[in-house]
Amino acid sequence: MTALHVIRVFCDESGQYGNLLAVVLDGAQVPAPRRQQIAAELGFSETVFVDDRATGRVHIFTPAGELPLAGHPLVGTAWLLAHEGSPVTQLNPPAGPIPTWTEGEQVWIQGPLSAAPPWRRNQLPDAGAVEAMVGPPSPGHDADQFWAWINEDAATVRARVFANRYRVHEDEACGSASMLLAHDLGRAILIHHGKGSIVSARPGPNGTAEVGGRVALDHIRHLP
């Protein structure tokens, strides 16, 4: 049976919270048509299939379809490959080569913003307004980040992402939206995301941005 690792990406300092991610390290064993079915059945914001550990060749699926690039799946997969004894310095999703590295307890990636999902960024008056949201304001807000400063001088942000376009009501910690926001703001930011996740993001060179965070193993299950 093929193992499926469920990990939490963008945990807090105590290893709690984080966005659940499913990773199939032996992804080459899963036929292409079955991959989308698995992602939909699991219902996580993304599921990753690793086709080649040595080269970091991966494919990323939401419950609705495949993505060329996504933040938390790539951060999580880089961590898991290292955890399982196959560290890489580069991942290769459909978007192209994505550098990855560690800084202390955090795993980082750098990716082209042109390949990121088209998240809309909506600034709210304060962090309390972000906290108070129970869902997107309208059906049209189907791929939206809502954010506010916690402390602008300290570059700390409160954010939530709603993603019905991808059949995910709320994305607990969205790396690609965080990358876009850091680029918009032109500075490194620390984002308190979802229920308690922590995302670090900063602008990169030549139309890129970088995102990083802590990762923890949640559990292992097996595909039927």
N, C-alpha and C positions, 0 to 999 in steps of 0.2 A: 504494500500500500504506500502511496505517496504522502510524505509528511507535509504538513502545512503549519508554519510557524506564525503565531499571532503575537505581535509585538506592539508596544506603546511608544509612540514617537512624540517628542517634545514634552517629556515628563517634567515635573517640577524638581526642585533640588533634593527632595526626599524620595524621588522615584515614583511618585504617584501621578495620577491623571495621564495625559498623553492621548494622542489620537491612535485608535486601533488600526493596525495594518496587517493584512495577511500576506505572507510571502511563501511561495512554492519554490524551494531551492532547486528542485529537479524539474523545472518547468518544461524542459524538452520532452518529458514523458506525457505531458498533457496536450492532446490535440487542440489545434487553434480554435475550432468551433466550440469546444467544451470550456475554454477559458472564460468567455463572456458569461456563460451559464453559471460557472462557479462564482464569479464576481457578483452576479445578481443574487444568487442564493445566499451568499455570505452577508451581503448588505453593508459591508464596510465602505468607507468613502473611496478606498482603492484596494486592489489586490495586485500583487506583483508576481510575475512568472520569470524566474531566472533561467534563461536558455543556455548560458555558458558562464560558469563561475569564474574561470580564468580571465575572460575578457570583459566580464561585467555586463554581458548583453542581456537586457531585460525588456519586458513589456508590461505596461501599466494599464489596468482596467478599472473603471468605475462601474457601478451597477448598470450604467446606461451605454458605455462604450469605451474604446481605447483612447488614451491620452499620449501625446508625444513626450510630455514632460510634466512632472508634478513634484512638489517639494518634499512632503513628508514621506512618500514612498521611496524616494531616492536616498534620503537621509537614513531611513530605517533599513533599507536593503544594504547600504554600505556598512552600517553597524553590524547587521546580522552576518554578513559574509566574514567580517573580521572575527566576530564571536565564534563562528564555526570553523575558523582556521584557514579561511581563504580571503585574506585582506586584499583590497584593490585600491588603486589610486585614481581610478577612472571607471565610471559606469557608462554604458552605451544603450540608452533608450532610443526610440525612433527619432528624437530631437537631435541626436548626435552625441559626441563625447562630453561627459559631465565630470569635471574634476571633483574629487572628494578627499577630505583630510580630517584630522582630529585636532582639536584645541582643548586641552585639558579633558574634561568629561564629555565634551560636546563633539558630535560629528557634524561636519559641514559639507555643503556642495556649492558649486557655482554654476549657474545656468543662464542661457539666453532668454531674455524677457519676451522676445518675439515668439517663443514656443510655449509660453505660459498660457493657461486657460484665460479667457477674457473676463476676469473678475472686474466688476464695477466697485469702486471704492467710494463709500459714503461717510463723510465726517459728521458726527453728532456733537451736540453742545458739550457733553461731559460724559464721564465714564458711567455715571448712574443711568443715563439714557440707554447706553449699550446694555447694561445689566438688566434693565427693565423689559427688554424685548422678549416676546414670547414666540416670535416667528417673523418672517419677512413682512413688511408693511403691505405688500400687494403681491398678487401672482406674478406680476412683471419683474419683481425682485427675485429672480430665480438663479442668479449667479453673482451674489453681492456680498461684499465685506462692509460691515458697519464698525466704525472705530471712533475713538476719542482719546485725547491726551489724558493720561493719569497725572503726569508731571512733564511738561514740555522741556523744561531745563534739564531734567534727568533723562529725557528721551524714552520714557516709559509710556506704553500705549495699552488701552483696553480694546479688544477686538472680538468680533464674532462673524462667522461666515454662514450664509444660507445658500443651499445649492440644489434646489429642486430640479434644475436643468439636468443634473447628473443623478437624479433619484436619491439624493441625500438631503434630508431636511436641514440639518445643521452639521457642518464640518467642525469637529472639536478643535482642530488645530491645523490651519491651512498654510502650508509652506509657500506655495506659489503666490497666493494673495499677499503674504507677508513680504515676499521679495518685491512685488510690484509697489507695495506701500513704501518700503524703504527707498526704492528708486524715486517715487514721487516726492518724498520728503528730503531726499538728498543727504541722508545721514543714517548712521547705525541706530537701531531701535531695539528695545526689549519689549516684547508683546505678551501681555497676559490674555490668553486666548481661551475661548470656550468656558468650560467649568473650572479649569484650574491649570491648563497647560501653559508652558513657557516657551516662546519662540524668539530666537535671536536672528536678526536680519540686517543686512547692510548693502549699499550699492556696490557694484563691481565695475570693472573697466569695460569699455566697448559694448555697451548695451546689455550687460549682464548684471546679476545681483547674486548675493550669497545668503544662504540660510542655514542655521544650525541649531542643535539642541541635544538634549539627553534622550537616551533610548533604553528601554527595558523589555526583557522577554516576559510576556504574559502567560502563554501556554502553547503547547503543541498538540495538534490533532491530526487526523489522517483523512485524506480524501477517499470517498467510497469507490 
